[in-house]
Amino acid sequence: MTETIAEPSVDNDGFRRALAVHAAGVVVVTAQTEGVPVGLTATSFSSVSLNPPLVSFYVDQSSTTWPWLRQAGSFAVNVLASDQADLAARFARKGIDRFAAPTRWTAGPDGVPLLSDVSAHLVCTPHTTVEIGDHILVVGMVRKTGIGSAGRPLLYHQGRFGRFLPHP
């Protein structure tokens, strides 16, 4: 792995504004640790490898959910549908019980919380974590998948949730 260290030449606000023009899919990563369900919203989800089946997401090192998620033996990536912006916002908030009503979920393999009515689930075991900048790259080995609603994905763009509209 090559590591390049250079002095940043862009201010934080300019960097955020430039990244905001990139639309990203929205997922909620869930796990169960010591019998307690935990979860967080992520827009950095990506496929990594087909063989073996790997996916990734980034989590802020200051996340209060990360210490719990890090301990889990498995986790689920819940791919949100376009009508689930409220769910994404709920799992992005701090200091609330994210799994209380109106959140609907069931226990999946190994007790991993699977959110209801999502576009897809990917149940994973931890594969690799790497500290990168102020975030942690989490790579998971996909063990089970499930396809839910065939609806359109929830996107995050310019600081707001939205929907994908296919080109005519």
DSSP file (Angstrom, degrees, kcal/mol; ACC not computed):
  #  RESIDUE AA STRUCTURE BP1 BP2  ACC     N-H-->O    O-->H-N    N-H-->O    O-->H-N    TCO  KAPPA ALPHA  PHI   PSI    X-CA   Y-CA   Z-CA
    1    1 A M              0   0    0      0, 0.0     2,-0.5     0, 0.0     0, 0.0   0.000 360.0 360.0 360.0 130.3    0.0    0.0    0.0
    2    2 A T        -     0   0    0      2,-0.0     2,-0.5     0, 0.0     0, 0.0  -0.824 360.0-159.5 -97.7 132.7    1.4    3.4   -1.0
    3    3 A E        -     0   0    0     -2,-0.5     2,-0.5     2,-0.0     0, 0.0  -0.954   3.1-164.9-115.5 124.8    0.7    6.3    1.3
    4    4 A T        -     0   0    0     -2,-0.5     2,-0.6     2,-0.0    -2,-0.0  -0.931   1.4-168.4-110.1 126.5    0.9    9.8    0.0
    5    5 A I        +     0   0    0     -2,-0.5     2,-0.3     2,-0.0    -2,-0.0  -0.960  19.4 156.6-116.5 118.6    1.1   12.7    2.4
    6    6 A A        -     0   0    0     -2,-0.6    -2,-0.0     0, 0.0     3,-0.0  -0.966  48.1 -99.4-137.6 153.5    0.6   16.1    1.0
    7    7 A E        -     0   0    0     -2,-0.3    -2,-0.0     1,-0.1     2,-0.0  -0.591  47.8-111.2 -72.0 126.5   -0.5   19.4    2.4
    8    8 A P        -     0   0    0      0, 0.0    -1,-0.1     0, 0.0     3,-0.0  -0.328  26.7-167.2 -59.7 138.1   -4.2   20.0    1.5
    9    9 A S        +     0   0    0      2,-0.1     2,-0.4    -3,-0.0    -2,-0.0   0.216  65.3  68.3-110.9  13.8   -4.6   22.8   -1.0
   10   10 A V  S    S-     0   0    0      3,-0.0     2,-0.1     4,-0.0     0, 0.0  -0.980  80.9-118.2-133.2 144.7   -8.3   23.2   -0.6
   11   11 A D     >  -     0   0    0     -2,-0.4     4,-2.3     1,-0.1     5,-0.2  -0.441  29.7-111.8 -79.7 158.1  -10.4   24.5    2.4
   12   12 A N  H  > S+     0   0    0      1,-0.2     4,-2.6     2,-0.2     5,-0.2   0.881 115.4  50.9 -58.0 -43.1  -12.9   22.2    4.1
   13   13 A D  H  > S+     0   0    0      1,-0.2     4,-2.5     2,-0.2    -1,-0.2   0.914 111.2  47.8 -64.2 -42.6  -15.9   24.1    2.9
   14   14 A G  H  > S+     0   0    0      2,-0.2     4,-2.2     1,-0.2    -1,-0.2   0.892 111.8  51.0 -63.6 -39.4  -14.8   24.1   -0.7
   15   15 A F  H  X S+     0   0    0     -4,-2.3     4,-2.2     2,-0.2    -2,-0.2   0.929 110.9  47.7 -63.2 -46.5  -14.1   20.4   -0.5
   16   16 A R  H  X S+     0   0    0     -4,-2.6     4,-1.9     1,-0.2    -2,-0.2   0.914 111.3  50.9 -61.3 -43.7  -17.5   19.6    1.0
   17   17 A R  H  X S+     0   0    0     -4,-2.5     4,-0.5     1,-0.2    -1,-0.2   0.902 110.6  49.2 -62.5 -40.4  -19.3   21.7   -1.7
   18   18 A A  H >< S+     0   0    0     -4,-2.2     3,-0.9     1,-0.2    -1,-0.2   0.910 112.9  46.6 -66.0 -41.5  -17.4   19.9   -4.5
   19   19 A L  H >< S+     0   0    0     -4,-2.2     3,-1.8     1,-0.2    -1,-0.2   0.798  99.3  70.6 -70.6 -27.2  -18.3   16.5   -3.1
   20   20 A A  H 3< S+     0   0    0     -4,-1.9   138,-2.5     1,-0.3    -1,-0.2   0.706  87.1  65.1 -64.7 -19.4  -21.9   17.5   -2.6
   21   21 A V  T << S+     0   0    0     -3,-0.9     2,-0.7    -4,-0.5    -1,-0.3   0.621  84.3  88.3 -79.2 -10.3  -22.5   17.5   -6.4
   22   22 A H  S <  S-     0   0    0     -3,-1.8     2,-0.2    -4,-0.2   136,-0.2  -0.794  76.9-140.1 -89.4 117.6  -21.8   13.7   -6.4
   23   23 A A        -     0   0    0     -2,-0.7     2,-0.4   134,-0.1   134,-0.2  -0.563  22.9-169.1 -76.1 139.5  -25.0   11.8   -5.8
   24   24 A A  E     -A  156   0A   0    132,-2.0   132,-2.4    -2,-0.2    20,-0.1  -0.972  22.9-114.0-131.6 145.1  -24.6    8.7   -3.6
   25   25 A G  E     -A  155   0A   0     -2,-0.4     2,-0.4   130,-0.2    20,-0.3  -0.362  33.5-129.2 -68.2 157.0  -26.8    5.8   -2.7
   26   26 A V        +     0   0    0    128,-1.5    54,-2.0    54,-0.3     2,-0.3  -0.940  29.6 170.4-118.5 131.6  -28.0    5.6    0.9
   27   27 A V  E     -CD  42  79B   0     15,-2.6    15,-2.8    -2,-0.4     2,-0.5  -0.908  26.3-140.1-130.0 159.9  -27.7    2.5    3.2
   28   28 A V  E     -CD  41  78B   0     50,-2.1    50,-2.6    -2,-0.3     2,-0.5  -0.993  17.3-150.8-119.0 123.1  -28.2    1.8    6.9
   29   29 A V  E     -CD  40  77B   0     11,-2.7    11,-1.9    -2,-0.5     2,-0.3  -0.819  21.3-176.4 -93.2 127.5  -25.6   -0.5    8.4
   30   30 A T  E     +CD  39  76B   0     46,-2.5    46,-2.9    -2,-0.5     2,-0.3  -0.900  11.7 158.2-126.7 153.4  -27.0   -2.6   11.3
   31   31 A A  E     -CD  38  75B   0      7,-2.3     7,-2.9    -2,-0.3     2,-0.4  -0.945  32.4-123.4-157.0 173.7  -25.6   -5.1   13.8
   32   32 A Q  E     -C   37   0B   0     42,-0.5     2,-0.4    -2,-0.3    41,-0.3  -0.993  24.9-179.7-130.3 126.1  -26.3   -6.5   17.2
   33   33 A T  E >  S-C   36   0B   0      3,-2.6     3,-2.0    -2,-0.4    39,-0.1  -0.990  72.9 -12.4-128.6 125.3  -23.8   -6.3   20.0
   34   34 A E  T 3  S-     0   0    0     -2,-0.4    -1,-0.1     1,-0.3    38,-0.0   0.857 129.3 -55.4  53.9  37.5  -24.4   -7.8   23.4
   35   35 A G  T 3  S+     0   0    0      1,-0.2    -1,-0.3    -3,-0.0    76,-0.0   0.498 115.6 115.6  78.1   3.9  -28.1   -8.2   22.5
   36   36 A V  E <   -C   33   0B   0     -3,-2.0    -3,-2.6     0, 0.0     2,-0.2  -0.923  63.1-132.4-109.8 124.8  -28.5   -4.5   21.6
   37   37 A P  E     -C   32   0B   0      0, 0.0     2,-0.3     0, 0.0    -5,-0.2  -0.553  28.7-178.7 -74.7 139.0  -29.3   -3.5   18.0
   38   38 A V  E     +C   31   0B   0     -7,-2.9    -7,-2.3    -2,-0.2     2,-0.3  -0.933   5.4 163.6-132.5 157.0  -27.1   -0.7   16.6
   39   39 A G  E     -C   30   0B   0     -2,-0.3     2,-0.3    -9,-0.2    -9,-0.2  -0.983  14.9-166.7-168.4 160.0  -27.1    1.1   13.2
   40   40 A L  E     -C   29   0B   0    -11,-1.9   -11,-2.7    -2,-0.3     2,-0.3  -0.988  27.3-112.3-150.6 154.3  -25.9    4.1   11.3
   41   41 A T  E     -C   28   0B   0     50,-0.9     2,-0.4    -2,-0.3   -13,-0.2  -0.697  35.1-177.0 -87.2 139.1  -26.6    5.8    7.9
   42   42 A A  E     -C   27   0B   0    -15,-2.8   -15,-2.6    -2,-0.3     3,-0.1  -0.999  27.4-179.5-138.2 142.1  -23.9    5.7    5.3
   43   43 A T  S    S+     0   0    0     -2,-0.4   -18,-0.2   -17,-0.2   113,-0.1   0.244  77.6  77.7-115.7   8.1  -23.5    7.2    1.8
   44   44 A S        +     0   0    0     14,-0.3    -1,-0.1   -20,-0.1   -18,-0.1   0.151  62.6 137.1-102.8  18.0  -20.1    5.8    1.2
   45   45 A F        +     0   0    0    -20,-0.3     2,-0.3    12,-0.1    12,-0.2  -0.379  23.9 161.2 -68.9 141.2  -21.2    2.2    0.4
   46   46 A S  E     -E   56   0B   0     10,-2.2    10,-2.8    -2,-0.1     2,-0.2  -0.991  41.7-110.5-156.5 151.1  -19.6    0.5   -2.5
   47   47 A S  E     +E   55   0B   0     -2,-0.3     8,-0.3     8,-0.2     3,-0.1  -0.607  30.5 179.7 -76.8 149.0  -19.0   -3.0   -4.0
   48   48 A V  E     +     0   0B   0      6,-2.9     2,-0.3     1,-0.4     7,-0.2   0.727  58.2   0.3-116.4 -47.9  -15.3   -4.0   -3.7
   49   49 A S  E   > -E   54   0B   0      5,-1.6     5,-2.3     1,-0.1    -1,-0.4  -0.999  39.9-155.3-151.5 143.9  -15.0   -7.5   -5.2
   50   50 A L  T   5S+     0   0    0     -2,-0.3    -1,-0.1     1,-0.3     5,-0.0   0.823  88.0  60.4 -85.8 -36.9  -17.1  -10.1   -6.9
   51   51 A N  T   5S+     0   0    0      1,-0.4    -1,-0.3     2,-0.1     0, 0.0  -0.847 119.5  20.3-137.1  99.1  -14.8  -13.0   -6.0
   52   52 A P  T   5S-     0   0    0      0, 0.0     2,-1.0     0, 0.0    -1,-0.4   0.519 109.6-118.9 -77.6 161.4  -14.7  -13.0   -3.0
   53   53 A P  T   5 +     0   0    0      0, 0.0    89,-2.8     0, 0.0     2,-0.4  -0.569  48.5 166.1 -74.6 104.0  -17.9  -11.0   -2.5
   54   54 A L  E   < +EF  49 141B   0     -5,-2.3    -6,-2.9    -2,-1.0    -5,-1.6  -0.934  16.1 179.6-123.3 143.0  -16.8   -7.9   -0.7
   55   55 A V  E     -EF  47 140B   0     85,-2.1    85,-2.8    -2,-0.4     2,-0.3  -0.882  10.2-160.4-130.9 165.3  -18.5   -4.6    0.0
   56   56 A S  E     +EF  46 139B   0    -10,-2.8   -10,-2.2    -2,-0.3     2,-0.3  -0.965  14.2 174.4-145.4 161.9  -17.3   -1.5    1.9
   57   57 A F  E     - F   0 138B   0     81,-1.8    81,-3.1    -2,-0.3     2,-0.4  -0.956  26.1-123.3-155.5 163.6  -18.4    1.7    3.7
   58   58 A Y  E     - F   0 137B   0     -2,-0.3     2,-0.4    79,-0.2   -14,-0.3  -0.871  19.3-167.6-111.7 147.0  -16.7    4.4    5.7
   59   59 A V  E     - F   0 136B   0     77,-1.9    77,-2.5    -2,-0.4     2,-0.1  -0.998  29.9-108.7-133.3 137.9  -17.5    5.5    9.2
   60   60 A D  E >   - F   0 135B   0     -2,-0.4     3,-2.0    75,-0.2    75,-0.3  -0.388  23.6-130.8 -62.4 136.0  -16.3    8.6   11.0
   61   61 A Q  T 3  S+     0   0    0     73,-2.5    -1,-0.1     1,-0.3    74,-0.1   0.748 107.9  57.4 -62.1 -22.3  -13.8    7.7   13.7
   62   62 A S  T 3  S+     0   0    0     72,-0.4    -1,-0.3     4,-0.1    -2,-0.1   0.432  77.7 128.5 -88.2   1.8  -15.8    9.9   16.1
   63   63 A S    <   -     0   0    0     -3,-2.0    -4,-0.0     1,-0.2   -23,-0.0  -0.328  53.5-150.9 -59.1 132.3  -19.0    7.9   15.6
   64   64 A T  S    S+     0   0    0      1,-0.2     4,-0.4     2,-0.1    -1,-0.2   0.679  97.4  54.3 -77.0 -17.2  -20.6    6.8   18.8
   65   65 A T  S >> S+     0   0    0      1,-0.1     4,-2.5     2,-0.1     3,-0.8   0.782  90.0  76.2 -83.1 -29.6  -22.0    3.7   17.0
   66   66 A W  H 3> S+     0   0    0      1,-0.2     4,-3.0     2,-0.2     5,-0.2   0.872  88.1  55.7 -55.8 -44.9  -18.7    2.5   15.6
   67   67 A P  H 3> S+     0   0    0      0, 0.0     4,-0.7     0, 0.0    -1,-0.2   0.879 114.2  42.2 -57.3 -35.2  -17.3    1.0   18.9
   68   68 A W  H X> S+     0   0    0     -3,-0.8     4,-0.6    -4,-0.4     3,-0.6   0.913 115.4  48.3 -73.9 -45.2  -20.5   -1.2   19.1
   69   69 A L  H >< S+     0   0    0     -4,-2.5     3,-1.1     1,-0.2    -3,-0.2   0.877 105.2  60.0 -63.2 -38.3  -20.5   -2.0   15.4
   70   70 A R  H 3< S+     0   0    0     -4,-3.0    -1,-0.2     1,-0.3    -2,-0.2   0.805 102.7  53.0 -60.5 -31.2  -16.8   -2.9   15.5
   71   71 A Q  H << S+     0   0    0     -4,-0.7    -1,-0.3    -3,-0.6    -2,-0.2   0.661  86.1 108.4 -78.9 -16.6  -17.5   -5.6   18.1
   72   72 A A    <<  -     0   0    0     -3,-1.1   -39,-0.1    -4,-0.6     3,-0.1  -0.328  62.4-147.7 -70.5 141.6  -20.2   -7.3   16.0
   73   73 A G  S    S+     0   0    0    -41,-0.3     2,-0.3     1,-0.2    -1,-0.1   0.639  85.0   9.0 -79.4 -16.4  -19.5  -10.7   14.5
   74   74 A S        -     0   0    0    -42,-0.2   -42,-0.5    51,-0.2     2,-0.3  -0.977  66.0-168.8-156.0 161.2  -21.7   -9.8   11.5
   75   75 A F  E     -DG  31 124B   0     49,-2.5    49,-3.8    -2,-0.3     2,-0.4  -0.964  15.4-130.7-148.2 162.5  -23.5   -6.8   10.1
   76   76 A A  E     -DG  30 123B   0    -46,-2.9   -46,-2.5    -2,-0.3     2,-0.6  -0.947   5.2-148.1-119.4 140.2  -26.1   -6.0    7.5
   77   77 A V  E     -DG  29 122B   0     45,-2.6    45,-1.6    -2,-0.4     2,-0.7  -0.945  17.2-160.8-101.1 116.3  -26.1   -3.4    4.8
   78   78 A N  E     -DG  28 121B   0    -50,-2.6   -50,-2.1    -2,-0.6     2,-0.6  -0.886   8.1-147.9-101.2 109.2  -29.7   -2.3    4.2
   79   79 A V  E     -DG  27 120B   0     41,-2.6    40,-2.4    -2,-0.7    41,-1.1  -0.685  22.4-133.9 -81.3 116.3  -30.0   -0.6    0.8
   80   80 A L        -     0   0    0    -54,-2.0    74,-1.7    -2,-0.6   -54,-0.3  -0.402   7.6-132.3 -79.7 147.3  -32.7    2.0    1.2
   81   81 A A  B >   -I  153   0C   0     72,-0.2     3,-2.1    36,-0.2    -1,-0.1  -0.506  34.2 -99.2 -89.3 162.8  -35.6    2.6   -1.2
   82   82 A S  T 3  S+     0   0    0     70,-2.8     3,-0.4     1,-0.3    73,-0.1   0.692 120.8  56.3 -60.4 -21.5  -36.5    6.1   -2.4
   83   83 A D  T 3  S+     0   0    0     69,-0.2    -1,-0.3     1,-0.2     3,-0.3   0.213  88.8  80.7 -94.8  16.6  -39.4    6.4    0.1
   84   84 A Q    <>  +     0   0    0     -3,-2.1     4,-2.0     1,-0.2    -1,-0.2  -0.019  45.7 119.8-113.8  30.8  -37.2    5.8    3.1
   85   85 A A  H  > S+     0   0    0     -3,-0.4     4,-2.6     1,-0.2     5,-0.2   0.875  76.2  55.8 -61.0 -37.7  -35.6    9.2    3.6
   86   86 A D  H  > S+     0   0    0     -3,-0.3     4,-2.2     1,-0.2    -1,-0.2   0.889 107.0  49.8 -62.3 -38.3  -37.1    9.4    7.1
   87   87 A L  H  > S+     0   0    0      2,-0.2     4,-2.1     1,-0.2    -1,-0.2   0.910 110.4  49.7 -66.3 -42.4  -35.4    6.1    8.0
   88   88 A A  H  X S+     0   0    0     -4,-2.0     4,-0.6     1,-0.2    -2,-0.2   0.923 112.5  47.4 -61.0 -44.6  -32.1    7.4    6.7
   89   89 A A  H >X S+     0   0    0     -4,-2.6     4,-0.8     1,-0.2     3,-0.6   0.882 109.3  54.5 -64.8 -38.3  -32.4   10.6    8.7
   90   90 A R  H >< S+     0   0    0     -4,-2.2     3,-0.8     1,-0.2    -1,-0.2   0.917 108.9  46.9 -61.8 -44.5  -33.4    8.6   11.8
   91   91 A F  H 3< S+     0   0    0     -4,-2.1   -50,-0.9     1,-0.2    -1,-0.2   0.558 109.0  56.5 -78.2  -6.3  -30.3    6.5   11.7
   92   92 A A  H << S+     0   0    0     -4,-0.6    -1,-0.2    -3,-0.6    -2,-0.2   0.603  90.4  94.7 -92.8 -15.8  -28.1    9.6   11.2
   93   93 A R    <<  -     0   0    0     -4,-0.8     3,-0.3    -3,-0.8     2,-0.3  -0.421  68.4-136.0 -78.0 152.2  -29.4   11.2   14.4
   94   94 A K  S    S+     0   0    0      1,-0.2     3,-0.1    -2,-0.1    -2,-0.1  -0.752  75.9  25.6-103.3 152.8  -27.6   11.0   17.7
   95   95 A G  S    S+     0   0    0     -2,-0.3     2,-0.3     1,-0.2    -1,-0.2   0.693  94.4 102.5  75.4  21.2  -29.1   10.3   21.1
   96   96 A I  S    S-     0   0    0     -3,-0.3     2,-1.2    -6,-0.1    -1,-0.2  -0.900  80.6-105.9-129.3 161.9  -32.2    8.4   20.1
   97   97 A D    >   -     0   0    0     -2,-0.3     3,-1.4     1,-0.2   -59,-0.1  -0.766  34.6-169.6 -83.9  99.2  -33.3    4.8   20.0
   98   98 A R  T 3  S+     0   0    0     -2,-1.2    -1,-0.2     1,-0.3     5,-0.1   0.701  81.4  53.3 -66.2 -20.7  -33.1    4.2   16.2
   99   99 A F  T 3  S+     0   0    0    -62,-0.2    -1,-0.3    -3,-0.1     6,-0.1   0.461  86.7 101.1 -96.6  -2.4  -34.8    0.9   16.5
  100  100 A A  S X  S-     0   0    0     -3,-1.4     3,-2.2     1,-0.2    -4,-0.0  -0.322  81.7 -34.6 -73.7 164.9  -37.9    2.1   18.4
  101  101 A A  T 3  S+     0   0    0      1,-0.3    -1,-0.2    -2,-0.0     3,-0.1  -0.314 126.2  37.6 -55.0 138.2  -41.2    2.8   16.5
  102  102 A P  T 3  S+     0   0    0      0, 0.0    -1,-0.3     0, 0.0     2,-0.1  -0.967  99.9  91.5 -93.2   6.7  -41.7    3.8   13.8
  103  103 A T    <   -     0   0    0     -3,-2.2     2,-0.5    -5,-0.1    -4,-0.0  -0.421  61.8-159.2 -63.1 130.8  -38.6    1.7   12.7
  104  104 A R        +     0   0    0     12,-0.2    12,-2.7    -2,-0.1     2,-0.3  -0.955  24.6 145.7-114.9 131.6  -39.7   -1.7   11.6
  105  105 A W  E     -J  115   0D   0     -2,-0.5     2,-0.3    10,-0.3    10,-0.2  -0.980  30.5-147.8-156.5 163.7  -37.2   -4.6   11.5
  106  106 A T  E     -J  114   0D   0      8,-2.2     8,-3.2    -2,-0.3     2,-0.5  -0.920  33.4-100.7-131.5 160.0  -36.7   -8.3   12.1
  107  107 A A  E     -J  113   0D   0     -2,-0.3     5,-0.2     6,-0.2     3,-0.1  -0.713  43.7-175.7 -82.2 126.5  -33.8  -10.4   13.3
  108  108 A G    >   -     0   0    0      4,-3.2     3,-2.1    -2,-0.5     4,-0.1  -0.063  47.4 -22.7-100.5-155.9  -31.9  -12.0   10.5
  109  109 A P  G >  S+     0   0    0      0, 0.0     3,-2.0     0, 0.0    -1,-0.3  -0.260 136.6   5.2 -54.8 137.1  -29.0  -14.4   10.5
  110  110 A D  G 3  S-     0   0    0      1,-0.3   -37,-0.1    -3,-0.1   -78,-0.1   0.698 130.7 -69.4  59.0  20.9  -27.0  -14.3   13.8
  111  111 A G  G <  S+     0   0    0     -3,-2.1    -1,-0.3     1,-0.2   -80,-0.1   0.551  85.2 161.5  78.3   6.7  -29.6  -11.8   15.1
  112  112 A V    <   -     0   0    0     -3,-2.0    -4,-3.2    -5,-0.2    -1,-0.2  -0.428  45.3-113.7 -63.4 127.8  -28.5   -9.1   12.7
  113  113 A P  E     -J  107   0D   0      0, 0.0     2,-0.5     0, 0.0    -6,-0.2  -0.463  29.7-163.6 -65.8 127.6  -31.3   -6.5   12.4
  114  114 A L  E     -J  106   0D   0     -8,-3.2    -8,-2.2    -2,-0.2     2,-0.1  -0.966  17.1-132.4-112.4 120.1  -32.8   -6.4    8.9
  115  115 A L  E >   -J  105   0D   0     -2,-0.5     3,-0.7   -10,-0.2   -10,-0.3  -0.424  25.5-111.3 -73.3 145.8  -34.8   -3.2    8.2
  116  116 A S  T 3  S+     0   0    0    -12,-2.7   -12,-0.2     1,-0.2    -1,-0.1  -0.448  88.2  10.7 -79.4 148.5  -38.3   -3.7    6.6
  117  117 A D  T 3  S+     0   0    0      1,-0.2   -36,-0.2    -2,-0.1    -1,-0.2   0.670  85.4 146.0  64.6  22.9  -39.2   -2.7    3.1
  118  118 A V    <   -     0   0    0     -3,-0.7    31,-1.5   -38,-0.1   -38,-0.2  -0.403  59.8-117.0 -83.0 166.9  -35.6   -1.9    1.9
  119  119 A S  S    S-     0   0    0    -40,-2.4    29,-3.1     1,-0.3     2,-0.3   0.855  88.3 -13.6 -71.2 -35.5  -34.5   -2.6   -1.6
  120  120 A A  E     -GH  79 147B   0    -41,-1.1   -41,-2.6    27,-0.3     2,-0.4  -0.989  54.1-143.0-162.3 158.0  -31.9   -5.2   -0.5
  121  121 A H  E     -GH  78 146B   0     25,-2.7    25,-2.0    -2,-0.3     2,-0.4  -0.970   8.3-169.8-122.0 142.4  -30.0   -6.7    2.4
  122  122 A L  E     -GH  77 145B   0    -45,-1.6   -45,-2.6    -2,-0.4     2,-0.5  -0.949  11.1-156.6-129.3 113.4  -26.4   -7.8    2.4
  123  123 A V  E     +GH  76 144B   0     21,-3.1    20,-3.5    -2,-0.4    21,-1.6  -0.797  24.2 178.8 -92.7 127.1  -25.4   -9.8    5.5
  124  124 A C  E     -GH  75 142B   0    -49,-3.8   -49,-2.5    -2,-0.5    18,-0.2  -0.844  30.5-140.6-129.1 157.4  -21.7   -9.6    6.0
  125  125 A T  E     - H   0 141B   0     16,-2.1    16,-3.1    -2,-0.3   -51,-0.2  -0.925  47.2 -93.2-109.6 146.8  -18.9  -10.7    8.3
  126  126 A P  E     + H   0 140B   0      0, 0.0    14,-0.2     0, 0.0     3,-0.1  -0.328  47.8 167.7 -60.1 136.5  -16.1   -8.2    9.0
  127  127 A H  E     -     0   0B   0     12,-2.8     2,-0.3     1,-0.4    13,-0.2   0.743  59.7  -8.6-113.4 -53.4  -13.2   -8.7    6.6
  128  128 A T  E     - H   0 139B   0     11,-1.7    11,-3.2     2,-0.0    -1,-0.4  -0.997  48.6-165.8-150.3 144.2  -10.9   -5.7    7.0
  129  129 A T  E     - H   0 138B   0     -2,-0.3     2,-0.4     9,-0.2     9,-0.2  -0.998  11.4-178.0-130.4 141.0  -10.8   -2.3    8.7
  130  130 A V  E     - H   0 137B   0      7,-2.0     7,-3.3    -2,-0.4     2,-0.5  -0.995  26.1-129.5-139.1 128.8   -8.3    0.5    7.8
  131  131 A E  E     + H   0 136B   0     -2,-0.4     2,-0.4     5,-0.2     5,-0.2  -0.678  32.9 174.5 -76.2 124.3   -8.0    3.9    9.4
  132  132 A I  E >   - H   0 135B   0      3,-2.8     3,-2.3    -2,-0.5     2,-0.1  -0.953  56.3 -50.6-135.3 113.6   -7.9    6.5    6.6
  133  133 A G  T 3  S-     0   0    0     -2,-0.4    -1,-0.0     1,-0.3     0, 0.0  -0.377 119.8 -22.7  59.0-131.7   -7.9   10.2    7.5
  134  134 A D  T 3  S+     0   0    0     -2,-0.1   -73,-2.5    -3,-0.1   -72,-0.4   0.252 130.0  68.9 -94.3  13.0  -10.7   10.9   10.0
  135  135 A H  E <  S-FH  60 132B   0     -3,-2.3    -3,-2.8   -75,-0.3     2,-0.5  -0.767  72.9-129.1-124.6 170.1  -12.6    7.8    8.9
  136  136 A I  E     -FH  59 131B   0    -77,-2.5   -77,-1.9    -2,-0.3     2,-0.5  -0.989  17.9-140.0-120.8 125.8  -12.4    4.0    9.1
  137  137 A L  E     -FH  58 130B   0     -7,-3.3    -7,-2.0    -2,-0.5     2,-0.5  -0.756  19.8-163.7 -83.1 124.3  -12.8    1.9    5.9
  138  138 A V  E     -FH  57 129B   0    -81,-3.1   -81,-1.8    -2,-0.5     2,-0.5  -0.955   4.7-169.4-113.4 122.6  -14.9   -1.1    6.8
  139  139 A V  E     -FH  56 128B   0    -11,-3.2   -12,-2.8    -2,-0.5   -11,-1.7  -0.945   7.2-166.3-112.4 131.2  -14.8   -4.1    4.3
  140  140 A G  E     -FH  55 126B   0    -85,-2.8   -85,-2.1    -2,-0.5     2,-0.6  -0.914  21.1-130.7-119.9 145.6  -17.3   -6.9    4.8
  141  141 A M  E     -FH  54 125B   0    -16,-3.1   -16,-2.1    -2,-0.4     2,-0.4  -0.837  31.7-128.6 -90.0 118.9  -17.5  -10.4    3.3
  142  142 A V  E     + H   0 124B   0    -89,-2.8   -18,-0.3    -2,-0.6     3,-0.1  -0.559  35.4 168.3 -74.6 124.6  -21.0  -10.9    2.0
  143  143 A R  E     +     0   0B   0    -20,-3.5     2,-0.3    -2,-0.4   -19,-0.2   0.659  65.4  10.8-107.2 -26.2  -22.5  -14.1    3.3
  144  144 A K  E     - H   0 123B   0    -21,-1.6   -21,-3.1   -35,-0.0    -1,-0.4  -0.988  61.3-164.1-155.7 143.8  -26.2  -13.7    2.4
  145  145 A T  E     - H   0 122B   0     -2,-0.3     2,-0.3   -23,-0.2   -23,-0.2  -0.908   2.6-172.5-127.4 158.9  -28.3  -11.4    0.2
  146  146 A G  E     - H   0 121B   0    -25,-2.0   -25,-2.7    -2,-0.3     2,-0.5  -0.965  14.7-144.5-150.0 135.5  -31.9  -10.6   -0.1
  147  147 A I  E     + H   0 120B   0     -2,-0.3   -27,-0.3   -27,-0.2   -28,-0.1  -0.871  24.4 171.8-102.3 131.0  -33.8   -8.5   -2.6
  148  148 A G        +     0   0    0    -29,-3.1   -29,-0.2    -2,-0.5    -1,-0.1   0.352  51.1   5.8-105.1-124.2  -36.8   -6.5   -1.4
  149  149 A S        -     0   0    0    -31,-1.5    -1,-0.4     1,-0.1     0, 0.0  -0.281  57.6-139.5 -63.9 147.5  -38.8   -3.9   -3.1
  150  150 A A        +     0   0    0     -3,-0.1    -1,-0.1   -69,-0.0   -31,-0.1   0.192  63.8 123.4 -91.5  15.9  -38.0   -3.3   -6.8
  151  151 A G  S    S-     0   0    0      1,-0.2    -3,-0.1   -33,-0.1   -33,-0.0   0.053  70.7 -76.3 -70.3-177.9  -38.4    0.4   -6.3
  152  152 A R        -     0   0    0      1,-0.1   -70,-2.8    12,-0.1   -69,-0.2  -0.432  52.6-102.2 -80.2 155.9  -36.0    3.1   -7.0
  153  153 A P  B     -I   81   0C   0      0, 0.0    11,-0.8     0, 0.0     2,-0.4  -0.372  27.2-114.1 -78.5 155.9  -33.0    3.8   -4.7
  154  154 A L  E     - B   0 163A   0    -74,-1.7  -128,-1.5  -128,-0.3     2,-0.3  -0.760  38.1-164.3 -83.7 133.2  -32.7    6.6   -2.2
  155  155 A L  E     -AB  25 162A   0      7,-2.6     7,-2.4    -2,-0.4     2,-0.5  -0.827  16.1-144.7-118.4 158.2  -30.0    9.1   -3.1
  156  156 A Y  E     +AB  24 161A   0   -132,-2.4  -132,-2.0    -2,-0.3     2,-0.3  -0.992  31.8 156.6-123.1 123.3  -28.1   11.8   -1.2
  157  157 A H  E >   - B   0 160A   0      3,-3.1     3,-1.8    -2,-0.5  -136,-0.2  -0.988  62.4  -2.7-151.6 134.2  -27.2   14.9   -3.2
  158  158 A Q  T 3  S-     0   0    0   -138,-2.5  -137,-0.1    -2,-0.3     3,-0.1   0.828 129.2 -55.0  52.9  35.9  -26.4   18.5   -2.3
  159  159 A G  T 3  S+     0   0    0      1,-0.2     2,-0.3  -139,-0.2    -1,-0.3   0.609 120.9  94.3  78.1  12.1  -27.2   17.7    1.4
  160  160 A R  E <  S-B  157   0A   0     -3,-1.8    -3,-3.1     0, 0.0     2,-0.2  -0.950  73.9-114.9-135.9 155.3  -30.6   16.4    0.7
  161  161 A F  E     +B  156   0A   0     -2,-0.3     2,-0.3    -5,-0.2    -5,-0.2  -0.612  45.9 153.3 -83.6 149.0  -32.3   13.0    0.0
  162  162 A G  E     -B  155   0A   0     -7,-2.4    -7,-2.6    -2,-0.2     2,-0.3  -0.884  35.2 -97.9-158.4-171.2  -33.8   12.4   -3.4
  163  163 A R  E     -B  154   0A   0     -2,-0.3     2,-0.4    -9,-0.2    -9,-0.1  -0.840  29.1-112.3-122.8 156.4  -34.8    9.9   -6.0
  164  164 A F        -     0   0    0    -11,-0.8   -12,-0.1    -2,-0.3   -82,-0.1  -0.738  25.4-165.7 -85.9 132.4  -33.3    8.5   -9.2
  165  165 A L        -     0   0    0     -2,-0.4    -2,-0.0   -13,-0.0     0, 0.0  -0.969  21.2-130.1-118.4 114.3  -35.1    9.4  -12.4
  166  166 A P        -     0   0    0      0, 0.0    -2,-0.0     0, 0.0     0, 0.0  -0.280  26.6-104.4 -64.9 147.7  -34.0    7.4  -15.3
  167  167 A H              0   0    0      1,-0.1     0, 0.0     0, 0.0     0, 0.0  -0.503 360.0 360.0 -68.7 135.9  -33.1    9.2  -18.5
  168  168 A P              0   0    0      0, 0.0    -1,-0.1     0, 0.0     0, 0.0   0.532 360.0 360.0 -65.9 360.0  -35.9    8.8  -21.1
